[in-house]
Amino acid sequence: MAPERENQETLSNLLREDRRFEPPVDLAAAANVTAEAYEEANRDRLAFWERAAERLTWAKRWDTTLDWQPPFAKWFVNGKLNVAYNCVDRHVEAGNGDKVAYYWEGEPEGDSRTITYADLQKEVSRAANALTELGVGKGDRVAIYMPMIPELPVSLLACARIGAIHSVVFGGFSATALKSRIDDADAKLVITADGGFRRGAPSALKPTVDEAVKDCPSVEHVLVVRRTGQEVDQTDKDVWWHDVVDRQSEEHIPEAHDAEAPLYILYTSGTTGKPKGILHTTGGYLTQSAWTHHAVFDLKPETDIYWCTADIGWVTGHSYIVYGPLANGATSIIYEGTPDTPHRGRFWEIIQKYRVTILYTAPTAIRTFMKWGDDIPAKFDLSSLRVLGSVGEPINPEAYVWYREHIGGSRTPVVDTWWQTETGAIMISPLPGVTAGKPGAAMKPLPGIVADVVDDQAQSVPNGGGGFLVVREPWPSMLRTIWGDDQRYIDTYWSRFKGFYFPGDGAKKDEDGDLWLLGRVDDVMLVSGHNISTTEVESALVSHPKVAEAAVVGATDPLTTQAIVSFVILRGAVDEGEDIAKELRDHVAKTLGPIAKPRQILIVPELPKTRSGKIMRRLLRDVAENRSIGDVTTLADSAVMNLIAAKLPSAA
Ligand code: 6R9
């Protein structure tokens, strides 16, 4: 654990960046959202969100836009709507039934499906009828543990349609992690598959579900999709999707649900304690996920082909593969596999094949592509791309510039979108037709969002200062509570700064007042009286041509309180005898100043990451401080920590 920092002053503001990228003229001229949106929202924030809500189809209009009993919000009070109707049926009714909703690419090459809005309407209706037959009703919880196959978004929408609350659990989590999430929500049904494809081979899911469910009294049925054809053990709770769903009527009349009816729970691991079940509701969530998708990606549903590479088990997949894009009538790609199967150009091949125009991915993927080399994307035609997005971690300036140049052909704006499971939708981001982008900056709160950077006394910091990110006013897609634990909701998010939402991230304002995200405050280091962000030191390391990826932690140090320890993946082989550690330490000192010079540089083959690609610095801190390694259940690949430990002489 990092030492207590009760009197945390502001974050040191070390990194300088002068590159600017103006929006392309033609994109700006035809942009969905212009600079006026900021003024409109400043004049009347609630009226702004009302207009965003009017983009949806309501069965009954709300009578109060916001009922705010801090920290509990209700949006669009007494309004009624059906999320699945908004995402599917209304497009069919408008004559767009033949429009493609999803181009689905399986991991095995050649395994693909095209799903129109009319197809989706039939599949979702059948699945909704099946859930009803299995005894699932309004307010019941359904746990979903599936690979990235079409039945996954269909399951989400079927739950939304009947008012059941879905809880998607990443297909990579262990039986213990799955069981604790099923128990916390008292799920009545689990939807899963025999397995999925990973790196060219079938990988089983069902045995994990069997293991998890054997002591879950709340679970009445397990609905199983046959995907890989693997042998599965049958239990008396199991029913096959093809037996139960396929024979249902393809008609289902959607009932309108209350704007505040729960839509889903999604667990975030957090750094400590039991996972938090983040609860999202219906009207506000769909309003903001749809509006931000329209604004931040400048989505033109008639012509764009949009691809978000996230897993649907992550909030990014919920809001920007399923709900936002479908509410907007978009055509999207869903890809089942990994970027390196069967070869390292798979992403670029998919973009070329479908003429993808908008790509939304994560810094961890971008850094991996940089490491693999510029020659791989250069072999493909990526000229269809017009907007690039990034999410999940701060994007290092070098990664931003590489992404823009090698993927975006130096034409496309890059939108760095800051948000969280808890915020439900994008909060801070450039607008591609408005903002002159700065590599590494998330820039400004979106219209209708009131965010700021404050010091530990909750005072707004001046331009040039750093501190804590806060959100000062409620927003439509905010979490409503932590499932079953209002007190934990209050303590976690609303107690650190009275009256403000505290997301747990550090941030700085540059001289223009633009925002830079600096990572979780738990990761901020205290070195000789300076608060230094791990993000800035990592970005400095990544700006060295020999470095592919870097993770930085503060380890207890008798002289300086904490000392900076860096874990670095190199871009290629390094000559014997070369003092790479010295070279990198000097590079950081030159880029950021001597205060940020790492005490230690450890060259490692991999970094520990979550399934959504976030570096788990907590585990690296354990290594740097010679402790036994903590909870690894949310790690994408648990073998990584052994690889790292094997590289260490003696860390401290
Ligand atoms: C959407 C998502 C949330 C945390 C968040 C922050 C980090 C996400 C970021 C970013 C800097 C960005 N984060 N996007 N940091 N710049 N563009 O990632 O949700 O998995 O809940 O993570 O991710 O630290 O607090 P979630």
Boltz pocket constraint, residues with backbone or C-beta under 6 A from the ligand:
constraints:
  - pocket:
      binder: B
      contacts: [[A, 268], [A, 315], [A, 316], [A, 390], [A, 391], [A, 392], [A, 393], [A, 394], [A, 395], [A, 416], [A, 417], [A, 418], [A, 419], [A, 420], [A, 421], [A, 422], [A, 428], [A, 442], [A, 503], [A, 504], [A, 505], [A, 517], [A, 518], [A, 519], [A, 520], [A, 612]]
      max_distance: 6.0
